[in-house]
Amino acid sequence: MPEAIRVRCLETLDDREIESLSDVLIDCVEGGASVSFMLPMSRAKAEAFWRTAAASVARGERVVLAAEDAAGAIVGTVQVILSLPENQPHRGDLAKMLVHRRARRRGVGAALLAAAERRALDAGKTLLVLDTASDDAGRLYGRNGWQRCGHIPDYALLPDGTPCATTFFYKVLRA
Ligand SMILES: CC(C)(COP(=O)(O)OP(=O)(O)OC[C@H]1O[C@@H](n2cnc3c(N)ncnc32)[C@H](O)[C@@H]1OP(=O)(O)O)[C@@H](O)C(=O)NCCC(=O)NCCS
């Protein structure tokens, strides 16, 4: 865990947290991350996304983790989707791993990943799956024991409209 970074599980998402999480999402999209959104990115789109996520947290369908700096500002986030079809009770999806550009390359992503894996195990999950268009993220997952298992060309669009590939990863979790 990098010095002065704390990873916290958000049991509910209040207005202040939604604003901070929106700052992180907007920064990542404006920085070119392929995370479901196109340019122009707006605060309305970001806040709508986080309000939907908050309702899903309240229903127990997902876990949202936030990495906070020493001042308590949210600088990164990740989610574990717990609610999957009934024939996959052991599986979760890792999603929306986002670190603000100003906080990158200090181990925040690694700390979020470790915390997400622990939370998934605590929730009874033994298999996590994700896909990513980001080489930076791919190295993070590979370094932390995730298995790269497939690459689909032209899967999605970058925020500027350029087609991009996605790579799938999985990790078997052990207590
Ligand atoms: C992918 C992402 C989450 C990584 O976050 P991060 O906080 O920078 O991750 P880390 O700091 O753990 O690791 C990043 C790099 O910094 C290095 N690093 C970590 N701590 C460091 C330190 N104290 N000093 C120097 N380098 C350090 C890591 O070794 C790693 O190196 P690499 O680029 O050679 O792989 C971030 O780049 C991001 O948000 N990208 C945009 C959104 C996105 O695409 N997300 C993926 C969706 S699946």
The ligand as a Gaussian input file, in Angstrom:
#p B3LYP/6-31G(d) Opt

LIG

0 1
 C       -4.402000       1.200000     -15.173000
 C       -4.363000       2.135000     -13.974000
 C       -5.566000       1.843000     -13.111000
 C       -3.082000       1.862000     -13.157000
 O       -3.125000       2.663000     -11.966000
 P       -1.798000       3.085000     -11.167000
 O       -2.226000       3.595000      -9.855000
 O       -0.929000       3.932000     -11.999000
 O       -1.118000       1.645000     -10.974000
 P        0.222000       1.300000     -10.191000
 O        0.815000       2.541000      -9.620000
 O       -0.071000       0.171000      -9.263000
 O        1.160000       0.744000     -11.350000
 C        1.454000       1.560000     -12.485000
 C        2.958000       1.589000     -12.769000
 O        3.620000       2.367000     -11.763000
 C        4.701000       1.610000     -11.208000
 N        4.836000       2.016000      -9.795000
 C        4.053000       1.664000      -8.760000
 N        4.509000       2.251000      -7.623000
 C        5.567000       2.996000      -7.977000
 C        6.440000       3.840000      -7.248000
 N        6.310000       4.028000      -5.935000
 N        7.438000       4.463000      -7.934000
 C        7.588000       4.266000      -9.268000
 N        6.775000       3.475000     -10.012000
 C        5.779000       2.858000      -9.365000
 C        4.257000       0.167000     -11.388000
 O        5.352000      -0.733000     -11.355000
 C        3.634000       0.244000     -12.756000
 O        4.642000       0.205000     -13.744000
 P        4.398000      -0.213000     -15.307000
 O        3.802000       0.991000     -15.991000
 O        5.745000      -0.519000     -15.803000
 O        3.457000      -1.380000     -15.342000
 C       -4.353000       3.613000     -14.426000
 O       -3.333000       3.795000     -15.381000
 C       -5.666000       4.103000     -14.992000
 O       -6.570000       4.509000     -14.277000
 N       -5.803000       4.106000     -16.335000
 C       -6.986000       4.675000     -16.986000
 C       -8.237000       3.884000     -16.740000
 C       -8.155000       2.508000     -17.303000
 O       -7.839000       2.289000     -18.467000
 N       -8.431000       1.531000     -16.447000
 C       -8.420000       0.133000     -16.791000
 C       -9.787000      -0.329000     -16.975000
 S       -9.804000      -2.121000     -16.946000

